[in-house]
Amino acid sequence: MRFGSRVAAVGAALTLAGGAAVSTATPAAASDNATTTMSSFSSLSSFTCDAWRYERGSRGHGASVTCHGSSFTGYAVCHQPNGDWYIRFGNRAPSGGTSIMWCDRNAEVADAGAFPI
């Protein structure tokens, strides 16, 4: 349940992110479908993030990530001492902004990242 759970948790987060990106790219008019979808995907190719940073504060342990090219939401994969894994999502941030995610007090951040909105 160690590495496999982590991969499954990250996969679930990315699946949710993919669903959100597709649903926001749906155009109102069917005739504009191909143009809108292609331009939405080309704008995602310019989405980049800096390396995530480990955070410590009064809320416990967390992570922050700064991204460019689109508004985004960060996520952190958290690991508790009892072996449980879970994902925490951060605030929505504009391009160039920072999203901060906090794990429970006794948990550590195993990985973090972001997905465009």
C-alpha positions as a Python dict, from the first residue, in 0.01 Angstrom:
ca = {
    (1, 'M'): (0, 0, 0),
    (2, 'R'): (299, 227, -3),
    (3, 'F'): (403, 316, -356),
    (4, 'G'): (89, 178, -522),
    (5, 'S'): (-137, 394, -305),
    (6, 'R'): (68, 701, -382),
    (7, 'V'): (46, 635, -755),
    (8, 'A'): (-329, 572, -727),
    (9, 'A'): (-379, 894, -528),
    (10, 'V'): (-187, 1104, -779),
    (11, 'G'): (-367, 931, -1065),
    (12, 'A'): (-702, 1012, -907),
    (13, 'A'): (-604, 1377, -868),
    (14, 'L'): (-493, 1399, -1229),
    (15, 'T'): (-810, 1226, -1347),
    (16, 'L'): (-1018, 1481, -1159),
    (17, 'A'): (-804, 1759, -1303),
    (18, 'G'): (-852, 1627, -1654),
    (19, 'G'): (-1227, 1615, -1609),
    (20, 'A'): (-1232, 1973, -1483),
    (21, 'A'): (-1021, 2098, -1774),
    (22, 'V'): (-1243, 1927, -2031),
    (23, 'S'): (-1566, 2052, -1876),
    (24, 'T'): (-1450, 2416, -1875),
    (25, 'A'): (-1338, 2392, -2239),
    (26, 'T'): (-1683, 2290, -2369),
    (27, 'P'): (-1812, 2564, -2602),
    (28, 'A'): (-2170, 2688, -2619),
    (29, 'A'): (-2198, 2651, -2997),
    (30, 'A'): (-2130, 2314, -3159),
    (31, 'S'): (-1985, 2477, -3472),
    (32, 'D'): (-1702, 2631, -3267),
    (33, 'N'): (-1620, 2298, -3099),
    (34, 'A'): (-1298, 2211, -3285),
    (35, 'T'): (-1156, 2563, -3271),
    (36, 'T'): (-1226, 2616, -2901),
    (37, 'T'): (-1102, 2273, -2797),
    (38, 'M'): (-777, 2300, -2993),
    (39, 'S'): (-702, 2650, -2863),
    (40, 'S'): (-774, 2536, -2507),
    (41, 'F'): (-528, 2247, -2536),
    (42, 'S'): (-258, 2462, -2696),
    (43, 'S'): (-283, 2710, -2408),
    (44, 'L'): (-235, 2422, -2162),
    (45, 'S'): (95, 2331, -2328),
    (46, 'S'): (237, 2661, -2199),
    (47, 'F'): (134, 2577, -1840),
    (48, 'T'): (449, 2539, -1626),
    (49, 'C'): (516, 2517, -1254),
    (50, 'D'): (818, 2584, -1039),
    (51, 'A'): (936, 2305, -809),
    (52, 'W'): (705, 2273, -508),
    (53, 'R'): (832, 2397, -171),
    (54, 'Y'): (790, 2230, 167),
    (55, 'E'): (607, 2454, 419),
    (56, 'R'): (590, 2447, 798),
    (57, 'G'): (356, 2659, 1001),
    (58, 'S'): (104, 2672, 1281),
    (59, 'R'): (-124, 2450, 1067),
    (60, 'G'): (136, 2173, 1044),
    (61, 'H'): (321, 2058, 734),
    (62, 'G'): (229, 2159, 383),
    (63, 'A'): (352, 2254, 40),
    (64, 'S'): (329, 2550, -195),
    (65, 'V'): (357, 2567, -571),
    (66, 'T'): (379, 2860, -814),
    (67, 'C'): (265, 2814, -1177),
    (68, 'H'): (248, 3022, -1494),
    (69, 'G'): (29, 3013, -1805),
    (70, 'S'): (-315, 2955, -1653),
    (71, 'S'): (-506, 2979, -1327),
    (72, 'F'): (-455, 2660, -1127),
    (73, 'T'): (-514, 2465, -807),
    (74, 'G'): (-235, 2290, -619),
    (75, 'Y'): (-249, 1948, -458),
    (76, 'A'): (-39, 1769, -196),
    (77, 'V'): (-11, 1395, -141),
    (78, 'C'): (3, 1351, 237),
    (79, 'H'): (128, 1052, 436),
    (80, 'Q'): (35, 981, 798),
    (81, 'P'): (257, 781, 1036),
    (82, 'N'): (-3, 498, 1044),
    (83, 'G'): (51, 445, 669),
    (84, 'D'): (-258, 625, 536),
    (85, 'W'): (-226, 839, 221),
    (86, 'Y'): (-460, 1120, 117),
    (87, 'I'): (-471, 1428, -107),
    (88, 'R'): (-529, 1788, -1),
    (89, 'F'): (-613, 2061, -251),
    (90, 'G'): (-499, 2421, -218),
    (91, 'N'): (-649, 2752, -311),
    (92, 'R'): (-720, 2851, -670),
    (93, 'A'): (-448, 3090, -786),
    (94, 'P'): (-404, 3305, -1097),
    (95, 'S'): (-111, 3261, -1336),
    (96, 'G'): (204, 3361, -1149),
    (97, 'G'): (36, 3308, -812),
    (98, 'T'): (97, 3052, -540),
    (99, 'S'): (-132, 2777, -414),
    (100, 'I'): (-73, 2644, -61),
    (101, 'M'): (-186, 2304, 64),
    (102, 'W'): (-176, 2181, 426),
    (103, 'C'): (-165, 1822, 552),
    (104, 'D'): (-282, 1718, 899),
    (105, 'R'): (-49, 1810, 1186),
    (106, 'N'): (103, 1462, 1219),
    (107, 'A'): (133, 1399, 842),
    (108, 'E'): (415, 1471, 599),
    (109, 'V'): (401, 1587, 237),
    (110, 'A'): (514, 1307, 6),
    (111, 'D'): (458, 1489, -323),
    (112, 'A'): (287, 1801, -458),
    (113, 'G'): (192, 1960, -785),
    (114, 'A'): (-81, 2154, -963),
    (115, 'F'): (-333, 2129, -1240),
    (116, 'P'): (-465, 2410, -1461),
    (117, 'I'): (-825, 2526, -1432),
}
